[in-house]
Amino acid sequence: MSKARPARQLPAVHELVKKAAAGRERPYPAGLLTAAVRQVLAAWRRAILERGEVPPDLDGLVREVRQWVEARLRPNLRPVINATGVVLHTNLGRAPLSVEACAAIERVARGYCNLEFNLEDGKRGSRYDHVERLLTTLTGAEAALVVNNNAAAVLLVLDSLARGREVVVSRGELVEIGGSFRIPEVLARSGAILKEVGTTNKTHPWDYERAIGPETAMLLKVHPSNYRIMGFTCQVADDELVGLAARHQVIVVEDLGSGALVDLSRYGMGPEPMVQASLAAGVDIVTFSGDKLLGGPQAGLILGRAELLRTLKENQLLRALRVDKFTLAALEATLQAYVQEEAEQALPVLQMLTVTPTRLQQQAVDLQKLLAGRLGECAIDVRKGSSRVGGGALPLEELPTTLVELRPARLSATDLAERLRRGDPPVLAHIQEDCVLLDPRTLQVGEAELLVEAVAAALSDGGER
Ligand SMILES: *Cc1c(COP(=O)(O)O)cnc(C)c1O
């Protein structure tokens, strides 16, 4: 039996603690260091006993302990460089905020603010007042409310106005967005009863008409954000639905998903439904996300008739879905850009969507030059390609761009992409035909230089690790 050996191969806790702490300018937190040593030693004890592995020497153990501690001292949520060209990348945090929106967050974060305090009369105020007037001014809606995200907005609308009653939805609009948000399930959660009408590809006005009965609360229209049904199709237009609903005294609610405030068809994109158009057509309530095409923070915007919004504001559920002061600060600054008619210049999402192909080509060529000056053993070319809007908006849109193509000599593209992802800062890029592709569209100001350094580090021996 060699069970006594492992204990002798491994150092004592105090010995490893002392060695790992030695020579540090800024000492590690004592509790964390001890925890690290215990973890590392326990893991090795198991590895020796169960798999007969040979532990590293003292220096090797010290390295493991330091890595363990440093991983916990470093923020886990950190900036990444998005070189994928997907503008609204849900996994990368969707919309980057404007300079003004970031400054607004900082201003309210550092101290106190009038979040729920009316400075005019010294009484209690509502957090929702700060952006309501901006939203009604911009869209023509009677009233507005903001919650945590669009999923919460839909849930609140259904819970407030259709609990225990029927909601009529076209079969072509029973969508799933990003895995966890499915219209039929949100409906069920809210206690509303789903009444499906029409077929996947075609729904006609009479389909809705036949489904409306005494238990009907609303007609719900859902923008099928992330997919398209092509070919032999038919969905009922807003104004037709509104007329139908009025005749039967039910309301029309539209989940717009992205909900654009500026007409992107001006820039050759689209069509993506506009918030103002739905409201002008007479839709009673529209909901959309704050961090998709609007280009602001994560939020769910609810606009529509004052009387209906009052019911929403009185719903106890609102307390669980409410937005915090950072969101409101960022949203107010974002909406200000629209009021000032500077949205395309001020908001990163709109900048990235509307930047000209000529400018992107220039950026790609500049990036290629920077890279060529820094890298050996890697072919660097530029070529035409396309970027995506992302975030479920305009799923078929191919935005023309110029890509920088990296073909490393000694690595596969997959290996290079992995090293880039694990680097500091992490870089996310697409791979195609054994090339790593860098799209300048989604690079932020000043990121090109960081990107070049990250690529150089990834290509140097062993990259970051
Ligand atoms: C994106 C989307 C949602 C969910 O919005 P979140 O803000 O991510 O909660 C709901 N409905 C539609 C149609 C969407 O496109």
The ligand as a Tripos MOL2 file, in Angstrom:
@<TRIPOS>MOLECULE
LIG
   15    15     1     0     0
SMALL
NO_CHARGES

@<TRIPOS>ATOM
      1 C1        -35.9090   40.4970  -28.5870 C.3       1 LIG1
      2 C2        -37.3640   40.2630  -28.5280 C.ar      1 LIG1
      3 C3        -38.0070   40.0450  -27.3040 C.ar      1 LIG1
      4 C4        -37.2450   39.9890  -26.0220 C.3       1 LIG1
      5 O1        -36.7120   41.2410  -25.7080 O.3       1 LIG1
      6 P1        -35.6490   41.4030  -24.5210 P.3       1 LIG1
      7 O2        -35.4570   42.8660  -24.4070 O.co2     1 LIG1
      8 O3        -34.4420   40.6620  -24.9260 O.co2     1 LIG1
      9 O4        -36.2860   40.8170  -23.3080 O.co2     1 LIG1
     10 C5        -39.3620   39.8560  -27.3040 C.ar      1 LIG1
     11 N1        -40.0630   39.8750  -28.4500 N.ar      1 LIG1
     12 C6        -39.4860   40.0730  -29.6560 C.ar      1 LIG1
     13 C7        -40.3340   40.0750  -30.8840 C.3       1 LIG1
     14 C8        -38.1080   40.2810  -29.7340 C.ar      1 LIG1
     15 O5        -37.5220   40.4760  -30.9140 O.3       1 LIG1
@<TRIPOS>BOND
     1     1     2 1
     2     2     3 ar
     3     2    14 ar
     4     3     4 1
     5     3    10 ar
     6     4     5 1
     7     5     6 1
     8     6     7 2
     9     6     8 1
    10     6     9 1
    11    10    11 ar
    12    11    12 ar
    13    12    13 1
    14    12    14 ar
    15    14    15 1
@<TRIPOS>SUBSTRUCTURE
     1 LIG1         1 GROUP 0 **** ****
